[in-house]
Each structure stands twice: as C-alpha cells, then as structure tokens.
Amino acid sequence: MNMSEVFDLMFEIKKNYAAFDVSDDEVDRHYKYLKDFPFDAAMRNLDAYVKANSYPPKIADIRGRLGDQIDSERSKLQAAENEAYLVHWSLKKSEPPPNYWQSVRERLNGGQS
C-alpha cells in the first residue's frame, strides 16, 4: 500500500468513525504498518469491520487475519482438488491409488499420521 492509499483508507475510516484520529503522526504510523499490505484486502477488511463494530478499527483489524485467509484459500483449493480426483475415479469406476487415503489423513493431521 502506498501513502496515497493509506490516505484513502483513513478517509474511509473517518467517514464511518467521526472521532478517528487522522493526524500526520497517525497517517505515518498507519503507513509504517500497512505499506506491505495490499490496499484492496485492507478495504475489504475495513468494509467487513464497519458492518460489525461501532468503534474505530486498529491496524490489526485493518490487516485482518491474512495468514488465516491464505490458509483458508489453500484448504479450499486442496479440497476441490481431492473432490475432482474422487469424481474422476468414480466415473472410471476405479479405486484411488494405493496410500491415497493415508496421505489425506496425514495432511489433515498436519503431516502426522
């Protein structure tokens, strides 16, 4: 996120929370902690936050749980891949390859069987 996007983000926060501090020091502080974060993700997180909270967001609220979001997306992709395999094997009326279910169990257990 660049400085201009930080201003846009803070302007959006100020529109929803009149008491939100937009001083130069706060703009600099937000930039320091948000410069490595994607603007569109910050705006999505802010939009969700505004719908559920009556007090201004902290930087952590703006960043959201990006790691959790990435893990969730990875899990969804992996589930879709497994489902595609199962459909493929079902259509061919064949069994999954040997140790397939064991590898699925290991992934579900975080690599431990």
DSSP file (Angstrom, degrees, kcal/mol; ACC not computed):
  #  RESIDUE AA STRUCTURE BP1 BP2  ACC     N-H-->O    O-->H-N    N-H-->O    O-->H-N    TCO  KAPPA ALPHA  PHI   PSI    X-CA   Y-CA   Z-CA
    1    1 A M              0   0    0      0, 0.0     2,-0.1     0, 0.0    36,-0.1   0.000 360.0 360.0 360.0 134.1    0.0    0.0    0.0
    2    2 A N     >  -     0   0    0      1,-0.1     4,-1.9    34,-0.1     3,-0.2  -0.444 360.0 -97.2 -95.1 175.3    1.4    3.4   -0.9
    3    3 A M  H  > S+     0   0    0      1,-0.2     4,-2.3     2,-0.2     5,-0.2   0.873 122.8  55.3 -61.9 -39.0    0.9    6.7    1.1
    4    4 A S  H  > S+     0   0    0      1,-0.2     4,-2.2     2,-0.2    -1,-0.2   0.898 108.1  49.0 -60.9 -40.7   -2.0    7.8   -1.2
    5    5 A E  H  > S+     0   0    0     -3,-0.2     4,-2.7     2,-0.2    -1,-0.2   0.857 107.2  55.2 -68.4 -34.9   -3.8    4.5   -0.5
    6    6 A V  H  X S+     0   0    0     -4,-1.9     4,-2.9     2,-0.2     5,-0.2   0.925 108.1  49.5 -62.0 -43.3   -3.3    5.0    3.3
    7    7 A F  H  X S+     0   0    0     -4,-2.3     4,-2.5     2,-0.2    -2,-0.2   0.934 111.4  48.9 -59.0 -45.9   -4.9    8.4    3.0
    8    8 A D  H  X S+     0   0    0     -4,-2.2     4,-2.1     2,-0.2    -2,-0.2   0.918 112.7  48.0 -60.1 -43.7   -7.8    6.9    1.1
    9    9 A L  H  X S+     0   0    0     -4,-2.7     4,-2.2     1,-0.2    -2,-0.2   0.930 113.0  46.9 -62.4 -46.9   -8.2    4.1    3.7
   10   10 A M  H  X S+     0   0    0     -4,-2.9     4,-2.7     1,-0.2    -1,-0.2   0.854 109.2  55.0 -67.5 -33.6   -8.1    6.6    6.6
   11   11 A F  H  X S+     0   0    0     -4,-2.5     4,-2.0    -5,-0.2    -1,-0.2   0.914 108.3  49.4 -61.9 -42.8  -10.6    8.9    4.8
   12   12 A E  H  X S+     0   0    0     -4,-2.1     4,-1.0     2,-0.2    -2,-0.2   0.896 111.6  48.4 -64.4 -40.0  -13.0    5.9    4.6
   13   13 A I  H >X S+     0   0    0     -4,-2.2     4,-2.2     1,-0.2     3,-0.8   0.938 109.7  52.5 -63.5 -45.7  -12.5    5.2    8.3
   14   14 A K  H 3< S+     0   0    0     -4,-2.7    -2,-0.2     1,-0.3    -1,-0.2   0.853 103.6  58.0 -59.9 -36.6  -13.1    8.8    9.2
   15   15 A K  H 3< S+     0   0    0     -4,-2.0    -1,-0.3     1,-0.2     3,-0.2   0.831 116.5  34.8 -61.9 -31.4  -16.4    8.8    7.2
   16   16 A N  H << S+     0   0    0     -4,-1.0     2,-0.4    -3,-0.8    -2,-0.2   0.687 125.9  37.8 -97.6 -21.1  -17.6    5.9    9.4
   17   17 A Y    ><  -     0   0    0     -4,-2.2     3,-2.2    -5,-0.1    -1,-0.2  -0.839  64.7-168.1-135.7  95.0  -16.0    6.9   12.7
   18   18 A A  T 3  S+     0   0    0     -2,-0.4    -1,-0.1     1,-0.3    -4,-0.1   0.779  86.7  55.3 -56.9 -31.7  -16.0   10.7   13.3
   19   19 A A  T 3  S+     0   0    0      2,-0.1    -1,-0.3     0, 0.0     2,-0.1   0.443  76.9 127.2 -84.1   1.3  -13.6   10.5   16.2
   20   20 A F    <   -     0   0    0     -3,-2.2     2,-0.5    -6,-0.2    -3,-0.0  -0.397  64.1-121.7 -64.7 131.0  -10.9    8.6   14.3
   21   21 A D        +     0   0    0     -2,-0.1    -1,-0.1     1,-0.1    -2,-0.1  -0.626  35.0 171.5 -79.3 118.2   -7.6   10.4   14.5
   22   22 A V        +     0   0    0     -2,-0.5    -1,-0.1     4,-0.1    -2,-0.1  -0.056  26.9 142.7-116.1  31.0   -6.2   11.4   11.1
   23   23 A S     >  -     0   0    0      1,-0.1     4,-2.4     4,-0.0     5,-0.2  -0.196  67.7-103.8 -65.0 163.5   -3.2   13.5   12.3
   24   24 A D  H  > S+     0   0    0      1,-0.2     4,-2.6     2,-0.2     5,-0.2   0.887 122.8  54.3 -56.6 -41.1    0.1   13.4   10.4
   25   25 A D  H  > S+     0   0    0      1,-0.2     4,-2.3     2,-0.2    -1,-0.2   0.904 109.6  47.1 -61.4 -41.0    1.6   11.1   13.1
   26   26 A E  H  > S+     0   0    0      2,-0.2     4,-2.8     1,-0.2     5,-0.2   0.877 110.3  52.2 -69.6 -37.5   -1.3    8.6   12.8
   27   27 A V  H  X S+     0   0    0     -4,-2.4     4,-2.5     2,-0.2    -2,-0.2   0.943 112.0  46.8 -61.7 -46.3   -1.0    8.7    9.0
   28   28 A D  H  X S+     0   0    0     -4,-2.6     4,-2.4     2,-0.2    -2,-0.2   0.901 112.5  50.0 -61.8 -41.6    2.7    7.9    9.3
   29   29 A R  H  X S+     0   0    0     -4,-2.3     4,-1.6     2,-0.2    -2,-0.2   0.923 111.5  47.7 -64.5 -44.6    2.0    5.2   11.8
   30   30 A H  H  X S+     0   0    0     -4,-2.8     4,-1.4     1,-0.2    -2,-0.2   0.911 111.6  50.9 -62.9 -41.6   -0.6    3.5    9.6
   31   31 A Y  H  X S+     0   0    0     -4,-2.5     4,-1.9     1,-0.2     3,-0.4   0.922 105.6  56.4 -61.4 -43.3    1.7    3.7    6.6
   32   32 A K  H  < S+     0   0    0     -4,-2.4    -1,-0.2     1,-0.2    -2,-0.2   0.888 117.3  33.9 -54.8 -42.0    4.6    2.1    8.6
   33   33 A Y  H  < S+     0   0    0     -4,-1.6    -1,-0.2     1,-0.1    -2,-0.2   0.533 124.6  41.5 -96.0  -7.0    2.4   -0.9    9.4
   34   34 A L  H >< S+     0   0    0     -4,-1.4     3,-2.3    -3,-0.4    -2,-0.2   0.500  81.5  95.2-116.1  -6.2    0.4   -1.1    6.2
   35   35 A K  T 3< S+     0   0    0     -4,-1.9    -3,-0.1     1,-0.3    -2,-0.1   0.757  91.1  46.4 -62.1 -23.4    2.9   -0.4    3.5
   36   36 A D  T 3  S+     0   0    0     -4,-0.2    -1,-0.3    -5,-0.1    -2,-0.1   0.356  98.9  90.5 -96.0   6.2    3.5   -4.1    2.9
   37   37 A F  S <  S-     0   0    0     -3,-2.3     2,-0.2   -36,-0.1    -3,-0.0  -0.834  84.5-108.0-108.6 138.7   -0.3   -4.9    2.9
   38   38 A P     >  -     0   0    0      0, 0.0     4,-2.0     0, 0.0     5,-0.2  -0.423  20.0-141.0 -67.2 132.1   -2.5   -4.9   -0.2
   39   39 A F  H  > S+     0   0    0      1,-0.2     4,-2.5     2,-0.2     5,-0.2   0.900 100.0  53.4 -58.9 -45.0   -4.9   -2.0   -0.4
   40   40 A D  H  > S+     0   0    0      1,-0.2     4,-2.0     2,-0.2    -1,-0.2   0.876 109.2  49.1 -63.4 -36.0   -7.8   -4.0   -1.8
   41   41 A A  H  > S+     0   0    0      2,-0.2     4,-2.6     1,-0.2    -1,-0.2   0.893 110.3  51.8 -67.5 -39.4   -7.5   -6.5    1.1
   42   42 A A  H  X S+     0   0    0     -4,-2.0     4,-2.6     2,-0.2    -2,-0.2   0.910 110.0  48.6 -62.3 -42.5   -7.4   -3.6    3.6
   43   43 A M  H  X S+     0   0    0     -4,-2.5     4,-2.6     2,-0.2    -1,-0.2   0.894 111.4  49.6 -66.8 -39.2  -10.6   -2.1    2.1
   44   44 A R  H  X S+     0   0    0     -4,-2.0     4,-2.2     2,-0.2    -2,-0.2   0.932 113.0  47.1 -62.8 -44.7  -12.4   -5.5    2.2
   45   45 A N  H  X S+     0   0    0     -4,-2.6     4,-2.4    17,-0.2    -2,-0.2   0.899 112.5  49.8 -63.9 -40.2  -11.4   -6.0    5.8
   46   46 A L  H  X S+     0   0    0     -4,-2.6     4,-3.0     2,-0.2     5,-0.2   0.923 108.8  52.5 -63.7 -44.1  -12.5   -2.4    6.7
   47   47 A D  H  X S+     0   0    0     -4,-2.6     4,-1.4     1,-0.2    -2,-0.2   0.925 112.6  44.3 -58.3 -46.2  -15.8   -3.0    5.0
   48   48 A A  H  X S+     0   0    0     -4,-2.2     4,-0.6     1,-0.2    -1,-0.2   0.893 113.8  51.5 -64.9 -39.5  -16.5   -6.1    7.0
   49   49 A Y  H >X S+     0   0    0     -4,-2.4     3,-1.4     1,-0.2     4,-1.4   0.929 106.2  53.1 -64.0 -46.3  -15.3   -4.4   10.2
   50   50 A V  H 3< S+     0   0    0     -4,-3.0     3,-0.2     1,-0.3    -1,-0.2   0.851 104.3  57.4 -59.5 -35.6  -17.5   -1.4    9.7
   51   51 A K  H 3< S+     0   0    0     -4,-1.4    -1,-0.3    -5,-0.2    -2,-0.2   0.710 118.5  30.0 -67.9 -19.9  -20.6   -3.7    9.4
   52   52 A A  H << S+     0   0    0     -3,-1.4     2,-0.4    -4,-0.6    -2,-0.2   0.481 110.9  62.3-120.5  -4.4  -19.9   -5.3   12.7
   53   53 A N     <  -     0   0    0     -4,-1.4    -1,-0.1    -3,-0.2     0, 0.0  -0.968  47.5-162.9-134.8 142.5  -18.2   -2.7   15.0
   54   54 A S  S    S+     0   0    0     -2,-0.4    -1,-0.1     2,-0.1    -4,-0.1   0.399  76.7  67.5-101.2   1.8  -19.2    0.6   16.4
   55   55 A Y  S    S-     0   0    0      1,-0.1   -38,-0.0   -38,-0.0    -2,-0.0  -0.889  96.2 -86.7-120.4 154.3  -15.7    1.8   17.4
   56   56 A P        -     0   0    0      0, 0.0     2,-0.1     0, 0.0    -2,-0.1  -0.170  48.2-107.5 -61.1 149.0  -12.8    2.6   15.0
   57   57 A P        -     0   0    0      0, 0.0     2,-0.2     0, 0.0   -11,-0.0  -0.419  22.3-134.8 -76.7 150.9  -10.5   -0.2   13.8
   58   58 A K     >  -     0   0    0     -2,-0.1     4,-1.8     1,-0.1     3,-0.4  -0.499  36.0 -98.9 -88.7 169.0   -7.0   -0.8   15.0
   59   59 A I  H  > S+     0   0    0      1,-0.2     4,-2.6     2,-0.2     5,-0.2   0.893 125.8  56.6 -58.5 -40.2   -4.2   -1.5   12.4
   60   60 A A  H  > S+     0   0    0      1,-0.2     4,-1.5     2,-0.2    -1,-0.2   0.853 105.2  52.0 -61.4 -33.8   -4.6   -5.3   13.2
   61   61 A D  H  4 S+     0   0    0     -3,-0.4    -1,-0.2     2,-0.2    -2,-0.2   0.883 109.7  49.0 -68.5 -37.9   -8.3   -5.1   12.4
   62   62 A I  H  < S+     0   0    0     -4,-1.8   -17,-0.2     1,-0.2    -2,-0.2   0.907 112.8  46.7 -67.7 -42.1   -7.4   -3.5    9.0
   63   63 A R  H  < S-     0   0    0     -4,-2.6     3,-0.4    -5,-0.2    -1,-0.2   0.800  94.6-173.2 -69.6 -27.1   -4.8   -6.1    8.3
   64   64 A G     <  -     0   0    0     -4,-1.5     2,-0.6    -5,-0.2     3,-0.2  -0.263  50.5 -48.0  65.2-156.7   -7.3   -8.8    9.3
   65   65 A R     >  +     0   0    0      1,-0.2     4,-2.6    -4,-0.1     5,-0.2  -0.637  66.9 165.6-112.8  72.0   -6.1  -12.3    9.5
   66   66 A L  H  > S+     0   0    0     -2,-0.6     4,-2.7    -3,-0.4     5,-0.2   0.878  75.9  53.3 -58.7 -40.7   -4.3  -12.5    6.2
   67   67 A G  H  > S+     0   0    0      1,-0.2     4,-2.5     2,-0.2    -1,-0.2   0.916 110.7  47.0 -60.7 -42.8   -2.5  -15.7    7.2
   68   68 A D  H  > S+     0   0    0      2,-0.2     4,-2.5     1,-0.2    -2,-0.2   0.893 111.8  51.4 -64.8 -39.4   -5.8  -17.3    8.1
   69   69 A Q  H  X S+     0   0    0     -4,-2.6     4,-2.3     2,-0.2    -2,-0.2   0.905 110.8  47.8 -64.6 -41.1   -7.3  -16.1    4.9
   70   70 A I  H  X S+     0   0    0     -4,-2.7     4,-2.5     2,-0.2    -2,-0.2   0.926 112.5  48.9 -65.2 -45.0   -4.4  -17.6    2.9
   71   71 A D  H  X S+     0   0    0     -4,-2.5     4,-2.5     1,-0.2    -2,-0.2   0.895 110.4  51.8 -60.8 -39.8   -4.7  -20.9    4.8
   72   72 A S  H  X S+     0   0    0     -4,-2.5     4,-2.4     2,-0.2    -2,-0.2   0.928 110.5  47.3 -62.7 -45.8   -8.4  -21.0    4.1
   73   73 A E  H  X S+     0   0    0     -4,-2.3     4,-2.4     1,-0.2    -2,-0.2   0.911 111.7  50.8 -62.2 -42.1   -7.9  -20.5    0.4
   74   74 A R  H  X S+     0   0    0     -4,-2.5     4,-2.3     1,-0.2    -2,-0.2   0.910 110.7  49.2 -62.3 -42.3   -5.3  -23.2    0.3
   75   75 A S  H  X S+     0   0    0     -4,-2.5     4,-2.5     2,-0.2    -1,-0.2   0.897 110.1  50.9 -63.8 -41.0   -7.6  -25.6    2.1
   76   76 A K  H  X S+     0   0    0     -4,-2.4     4,-2.3     2,-0.2    -2,-0.2   0.913 111.4  47.9 -63.5 -42.1  -10.4  -24.8   -0.3
   77   77 A L  H  X S+     0   0    0     -4,-2.4     4,-2.2     2,-0.2    -2,-0.2   0.904 112.3  48.9 -64.6 -40.9   -8.2  -25.5   -3.3
   78   78 A Q  H  X S+     0   0    0     -4,-2.3     4,-2.5     2,-0.2    -2,-0.2   0.900 111.3  49.9 -66.2 -40.6   -6.9  -28.7   -1.8
   79   79 A A  H  X S+     0   0    0     -4,-2.5     4,-2.5     2,-0.2    -2,-0.2   0.910 110.8  49.5 -64.3 -42.0  -10.5  -29.9   -1.1
   80   80 A A  H  X S+     0   0    0     -4,-2.3     4,-2.3     2,-0.2    -2,-0.2   0.890 110.6  50.7 -64.1 -39.0  -11.6  -29.0   -4.6
   81   81 A E  H  X S+     0   0    0     -4,-2.2     4,-2.1     2,-0.2    -2,-0.2   0.926 111.3  47.6 -64.2 -44.6   -8.6  -31.0   -6.0
   82   82 A N  H  X S+     0   0    0     -4,-2.5     4,-2.5     1,-0.2    -2,-0.2   0.905 111.4  51.0 -63.1 -41.1   -9.4  -34.0   -3.8
   83   83 A E  H  X S+     0   0    0     -4,-2.5     4,-2.6     1,-0.2    -1,-0.2   0.906 108.3  52.0 -63.5 -40.4  -13.1  -33.8   -4.9
   84   84 A A  H  X S+     0   0    0     -4,-2.3     4,-2.5     2,-0.2    -1,-0.2   0.903 109.5  50.1 -62.3 -40.8  -12.0  -33.7   -8.6
   85   85 A Y  H  X S+     0   0    0     -4,-2.1     4,-2.8     2,-0.2     5,-0.2   0.938 111.0  48.9 -60.7 -46.4   -9.9  -36.8   -8.0
   86   86 A L  H  X S+     0   0    0     -4,-2.5     4,-2.3     1,-0.2    -2,-0.2   0.901 111.8  48.1 -63.1 -41.3  -12.8  -38.6   -6.4
   87   87 A V  H  X S+     0   0    0     -4,-2.6     4,-2.7     2,-0.2     5,-0.2   0.927 111.7  51.0 -63.2 -44.1  -15.2  -37.7   -9.2
   88   88 A H  H  X S+     0   0    0     -4,-2.5     4,-1.8     1,-0.2    -2,-0.2   0.936 113.1  44.3 -58.0 -48.8  -12.6  -38.8  -11.8
   89   89 A W  H  <>S+     0   0    0     -4,-2.8     5,-2.8     1,-0.2     4,-0.5   0.860 112.2  53.6 -67.0 -34.7  -12.1  -42.2  -10.1
   90   90 A S  H ><5S+     0   0    0     -4,-2.3     3,-0.8    -5,-0.2    -1,-0.2   0.926 108.7  48.3 -64.7 -44.5  -15.9  -42.6   -9.6
   91   91 A L  H 3<5S+     0   0    0     -4,-2.7    -1,-0.2     1,-0.3    -2,-0.2   0.851 114.5  45.6 -64.8 -34.1  -16.5  -42.0  -13.3
   92   92 A K  T 3<5S-     0   0    0     -4,-1.8    -1,-0.3    -5,-0.2    -2,-0.2   0.522 108.2-129.6 -84.1  -5.3  -13.8  -44.5  -14.2
   93   93 A K  T < 5 +     0   0    0     -3,-0.8     2,-0.3    -4,-0.5    -3,-0.2   0.914  65.4 128.7  54.1  45.4  -15.2  -46.9  -11.6
   94   94 A S      < -     0   0    0     -5,-2.8    -1,-0.2    -6,-0.1    -2,-0.1  -0.865  60.5-109.6-127.0 163.0  -11.7  -47.3  -10.2
   95   95 A E        -     0   0    0     -2,-0.3    -5,-0.0     1,-0.1    -9,-0.0  -0.525  40.7 -96.6 -85.4 154.2  -10.2  -47.1   -6.7
   96   96 A P        -     0   0    0      0, 0.0    -1,-0.1     0, 0.0     3,-0.1  -0.274  57.0 -83.1 -60.7 159.6   -7.9  -44.2   -5.7
   97   97 A P    >   -     0   0    0      0, 0.0     3,-1.9     0, 0.0     4,-0.3  -0.198  62.7 -74.7 -62.9 160.0   -4.2  -45.1   -5.9
   98   98 A P  T 3  S+     0   0    0      0, 0.0     0, 0.0     0, 0.0     0, 0.0  -0.239 118.9  13.9 -55.3 142.5   -2.6  -47.0   -3.1
   99   99 A N  T 3> S+     0   0    0     -3,-0.1     4,-2.2     1,-0.1     5,-0.2   0.510  87.2 125.0  69.3   7.8   -1.9  -44.9    0.1
  100  100 A Y  H <> S+     0   0    0     -3,-1.9     4,-2.0     1,-0.2     5,-0.1   0.957  75.9  44.1 -59.6 -50.7   -4.2  -42.1   -1.2
  101  101 A W  H  > S+     0   0    0     -4,-0.3     4,-2.5     1,-0.2    -1,-0.2   0.861 111.2  54.8 -66.0 -34.4   -6.4  -42.1    1.9
  102  102 A Q  H  > S+     0   0    0      2,-0.2     4,-2.3     1,-0.2    -1,-0.2   0.913 108.2  48.8 -63.3 -41.8   -3.3  -42.3    4.2
  103  103 A S  H  X S+     0   0    0     -4,-2.2     4,-2.2     2,-0.2    -2,-0.2   0.876 110.4  51.2 -67.1 -35.6   -1.8  -39.2    2.5
  104  104 A V  H  X S+     0   0    0     -4,-2.0     4,-2.4     2,-0.2    -2,-0.2   0.936 110.0  49.6 -64.0 -45.7   -5.2  -37.4    3.0
  105  105 A R  H  X S+     0   0    0     -4,-2.5     4,-1.8     1,-0.2    -2,-0.2   0.908 110.1  51.2 -58.7 -42.2   -5.2  -38.3    6.7
  106  106 A E  H  <>S+     0   0    0     -4,-2.3     5,-3.8     1,-0.2     6,-0.6   0.912 110.0  48.5 -64.1 -42.1   -1.6  -37.1    7.1
  107  107 A R  H ><5S+     0   0    0     -4,-2.2     3,-1.4     3,-0.2    -1,-0.2   0.898 110.6  51.4 -64.7 -39.0   -2.4  -33.7    5.5
  108  108 A L  H 3<5S+     0   0    0     -4,-2.4    -1,-0.2     1,-0.3    -2,-0.2   0.832 110.3  49.6 -66.0 -30.8   -5.5  -33.4    7.7
  109  109 A N  T 3<5S-     0   0    0     -4,-1.8     3,-0.4     3,-0.2    -1,-0.3   0.239 125.2-101.0 -91.7  13.3   -3.3  -34.1   10.8
  110  110 A G  T < 5S-     0   0    0     -3,-1.4    -3,-0.2     1,-0.2    -2,-0.1   0.829  82.4 -44.8  73.2  32.0   -0.7  -31.5    9.8
  111  111 A G  S   <S+     0   0    0     -5,-3.8     2,-0.4     1,-0.3    -1,-0.2   0.441 114.7 112.8  93.1  -0.1    1.7  -34.1    8.3
  112  112 A Q              0   0    0     -6,-0.6    -1,-0.3    -3,-0.4    -3,-0.2  -0.884 360.0 360.0-107.8 137.1    1.4  -36.5   11.2
  113  113 A S              0   0    0     -2,-0.4    -1,-0.1    -3,-0.1    -7,-0.1   0.468 360.0 360.0 -93.5 360.0   -0.1  -39.9   10.8
